[in-house]
Amino acid sequence: MERVVAAVSQNPGEDAQIIPVSVFWGQSPDRESSAWKLLFADSWAVTGRLRRLVSILILGRKTRVQFSAPIHMRELVGENKGYELTLRMTQRLLRVHFRNLKSAVIGPDVSHRRTVVKGLLDEPLVKQAIIEEAEREHITQEKARERALSYGNEIASDYTYSVIRFMEVVLSWFWNKIYDGIKVSHIEGVQEVAPGHEVIYVPCHRSHIDYLLLSYLLFRNGLTPPHIAAGINLNMPVVGGLLRRGGAFFMRRTFKGNPLYTAVFTEYLHTLFIKGFPVEYFVEGGRSRTGRMLQPKTGMLAITLRSFLRNSRMPIVFIPVYIGYERVLEGRTYLGELRGATKKKESIFDIFKVIGALKQRFGQVSVNFGAPIKLAEFLDGEQPDWREQQLDPQFRPEWLSETTHRLGERVAQHLNEAAAVNPMNLVAVALLSTQRLALDDQAMERVLDLYLTLLRAVPYSPHTTLPEGDGRSLIEHVKGMDLLAEQKDALGKILYLNEQNAVLMTYYRNNVLHIFALPSLLASFFQSSSRMTREQILRYTRALYPFLQSELFIRWPLNELDEVVDQWLAAFVEQGLLRFKKDAYVRPEPSSREFVLLTLLSRAIAQTLQRFYMAIALLLNSGQNTLSPEQLEDLCTVMAQRLSILHGLNAPEFFDKSLFRHFIQTLLDLGVLRKDSAGKLSYHPMLGELAEGAAKRVLPAEIRLSIRQVALHSNEEEQDVGSDQEKT
């Protein structure tokens, strides 16, 4: 190195390039099948010459050699800092580079678990919490300290590389046994950003397998498996210990009423962040039983934000990860829970159910890595002066709650942008849009070809992936999954869903509902109107879009909406779904094949729009300052249950309380609703305009009439109950 620096310094016209080369024994993307070889793979441990020789002999064919970008010595010498300083700069640059690369490939240097846990008790935040716990519970500080230590042991992972590598061998067999393949997209973006960043993976949560799948894929692609936040319910005998050694740290469902536990958990997470350990947590909290993105739970995001305000030297980047299953392992369990069955507590015996599932076909899994979210850049946009507000661990700025909420929305939107559209999703959208859950074989092929053409013409996002092939190949693929029934007659084949599978298929439709929401809304306008101008379309789209965007985490802000609407209208015209004539868009003849396709597309979002109209109709019928948000939510749920029976809607999520709750909150956030001092709701005059204007355009007259009649009946019953209470 000394001679290189000297040579470049003495010859101004010359340059030398140093190419860093890293060699990792046993870290290779190839499949490792020997647990014995895993024992000798690379780690941070200092090893002797004998162990290194054995590693070379055993792992010589399983070696990862990584060449990095060259360092131009002319640039370093050109800084004119002198020979000695330039030499030290070069050596330091290489040390930092090799350490960052090794950290990205095999993970940061892991301290002993007991040392980490005991170290938490000496942090100021935990020390203060111990003192307060002793005073509050009337116990000695030593007793409170023991309690804090037990919390730390309950929480902390026992990350063991040998277990990670052992699990890689086992999981390789498992994935190949149960799935037709795992398709990974856009992981190169993670490989670029991981060195030098604290990486936080934020996957969507569809199955317990998510925990294992992501760690497996990261390891196979030369990235460090993360420390994973897991619910305490998974800390079962045997399984819990294995998960803990695989990187899981456990958290209780609620921290409420336990400030000592909160302090220990917060400090543990802060320790992981500042030491550069990759972390994984699910912003949805629990698994989605409906297939749609759940409203983000902001607890972990808030802890992350506060940790970053305390110490922002290690830049944090969030990596959204969309995991899409053609068939989810827990599908039948979710089906029972949607129909009202009580969620069963996890048990070690659940493993035997997984073994039983090995005989079934579950198709392909898609794992898409979304656009990274750099926390510092996000905060610059939200709170430009955040760097001046980094204070002590107890610091809670006034803007924290709102900023955390917006961060959660940003993560959810980026997750949806990375959606993997698969054959099951498209077949579900098509069949659930029919009145009888059936289509003849050729009609189904036409519908699927149309959907593929539209989605390719107007891509939802650069990170969204679509299935290869045409409508016919998609049908054949889904038929092999045993969810699509077929009936043959003299005229051909009819493809249909039985009652049980129809409910299950709503899960797969909901995976991609955000992608179909806008084109479906545009198609809805032409169910009641044969002709609309661009200005009319934009006006009604702008009126309804904020509610769809809020519920489904659609990516486009309002100021980009007009351009996207124009793209979709152009695609509709290209496919014959609309015609542009005399400054207006005109629908096809009602008896035409194109109008049938337009109608099917409009029904993808129909149930969502019906739920919106229900809440509005109930409010308008009840009058100003009559209902509280909770009362309105209950009435909406009862009304939806009744309508689902009257109209044969076989979708339990249609009367999901949480969806009504979120819609009411969106109305409050937009200022359409207000709460008075008694907690009752009053509404802006624009609510009536929304009901009679936009709703009239997108909902059939018979549906609107049915909703108004049920709303009127519900209001009369509410008044009767009120009168009876006054008499008593």
Phi, psi and omega in degrees: 000319180300317182291325179295312180298317181296317182296316181291324180294323185275347182234089185303334182274356184256157175223155175227141179247129175258120181256109178292131179235123180250137179240124179241115181281120176086000176255097183218146178290348177291158183288124176261124185247000184247117177295330179298317180294331181297331182295337185252010180286164185299143174208185179275352184295142177284124184242153179275177183294323182296313180296322179295321178297316178299318179301317181294318181294318184280322190250014183305326181270356181242051186249139176255119177248122184239121177264131181255172180299140182292151174259122181274112182295331180299323180293320180290315180295326181295347178284352174055051179255007178092160185299306185299313183292322178296320178298314180295321178299317181296314180297318180294319179301318179291318179300312181298318180299310182297321180293316179297319181292317179296321178297320181291328185273311184246000177098158178296164178294116185270120176285165178296139186302317182297324178295318180297312183296314180295327179296331179299324185291343180265359178283142184306320181298316181285322177304313180295321179294326178295315179299314181293325178295318179298316180292318184289320184265359180057049177233168179287159178295329178296319178295318178295324179294320177298322179296317178297321179296320179294323176297317180299317179292327177293324185276309197295142174282165176236058189308118183230119185296325180297325177290319177304315183287325176296316180295329178297320178295313182295315184291330176302317177294317184296312182297318181294332181283320190260333183243156177280352179155161176240119181259120183250132180231141172068024179287342180297331177295325178289318180298329179285321188269341186299312180298129178085003179235150165277112186265128175241113178275130180235083182280159165288160187238105182245337186205156174299336181292341179309319182306311186283322186298314183294314179301318179300312183293321179297316180297318181292340181254021173077023178242154183288127172298140187276166164283129191247128174284118181237147178295146181299339179295341179271356179278065181267163176305142180069299183297315181300317180296320179293317178296320181297319179287340176273002175115359181283137166241144192256143181227146177284158181296326179221144177259359188300133176078009180223076183297331179292314177300318179301316181295316181295315181296315180300317181289326178296315180295321178298321178298316178299317183296310187288339178270357174085017177285130173298143182230149177228131170212161184258116182291341178283347182086283180248180179288142177282119178275343184260348181090348179266162177293125179281159176298131183299138170268124193266004184302307181293324177296321179295318178298319179296315180298315181294323177297318181293325177294327178290321185208105183252018180295323177266108183297137182259136175230131176269133177245104176291139180229115178267125178246114183246126180254136171289333175207118185275141184302320185271017187309312182292326177296316178299322180301316178296318181293324177295331180272006173110358179292147180287137178296127181277145177290141180298143182221154177298336181286349176298337180298327180289332175294322178295318179298320177297329182286348183298339181280344183269168178255128184242007174071211184255152173249137176246132177237111181249128176269126184272182180294128180297149175243109179276122188299319181298317179294321178298315180293326177301323180283329183269314183223085186304335183262021186298331182294334178278356185250015179284108184236209185286171183301337181275358187294124176230091181297154182299330185275358187301312185298310182293320180293320177297319178300315180291326176296318177301318178296320179298316179299314181298319178296318179293326176296314179294329177297331183268016184301143175254106180281124182240170182304322180298319179302312186290320177295321178297314179301318183292307186288324180287351176270357178265158183287328184250012180058036183211150174214147173287159190305315183288323178296319178299318179298318179296318180297314181294320176298320178297313181299317179297317180296316181295316182292331176282329180285324180235080183300137180293319182198154176298339182265355178282139178243149181239155179288152176277164177094189181242186183301321181296316181293327178294319179298313181298323180295313183289327178300329179286354182266001176064030176244347184250119180269157183223137176231132182252143172216189184295337183267353180136210183248144173242128177258133184210169177245134172283173188301315182294314181290334178297318178293318180296324182290341175299330178300313183284329173296317183295336177305326187239015183299327180296331180285324182271351188301309184291310177298325178294319178298315179297320178295327181298325181302330186266011173278329179248350180234131179275343185211131178217141175279164177300319181297320178295315180300314181295321182297314182286329177295315179298328181290323185263334186303318182304327181284320176294317181299318182293321182282322188253002179054053178284145196282332191277127172291164185300327183285352176255357189295317184302317181296319180291320177301317178299321179296317180292319179298320177297320178294321177299316180296318180300324182267004178080009179284335176221161170236144176259116188218122177053056175064025179210157176266132185239136181280163177290171176297138182304336181271000185274159177296324181295323179291324176298317178296319178297320180294316178300317179297322181295333185281349180302323185254006188301315183295325177296315179294325178295321178296319177302314184293325178303308182299319181293316180298319179296318179297312183295323179288327182283330180092175183290142172054043181246317185250144169273163177304322181292319178294318178297319179300315179296317179297320178299318181296314179297317180297317180295321178298318180294315181294327179296328177285315182297324185250008176064039179275108184267065182213098182304331180291347179301328179247034176288119183303320186298329179291319176294319180301317181291322179296318178297318179295323178296319176299321177293316181297325182276356179082007177287326175245153173221153175256135176275185184297336180268003179084011179270154186266133168243156185230153179284148178305334181296343179296318177296321178295322179296318182293313186274338181267287185294315183298323179298331182281334189247345182246137177299152184301321183292326177291315179299318180296316180298317180296317180295321180294316179294322178297318179296318179296319179296322180293320179295319178297320179297319179292322178297319179297318179297320180294318179298320180294325180293322181293323181281000000 
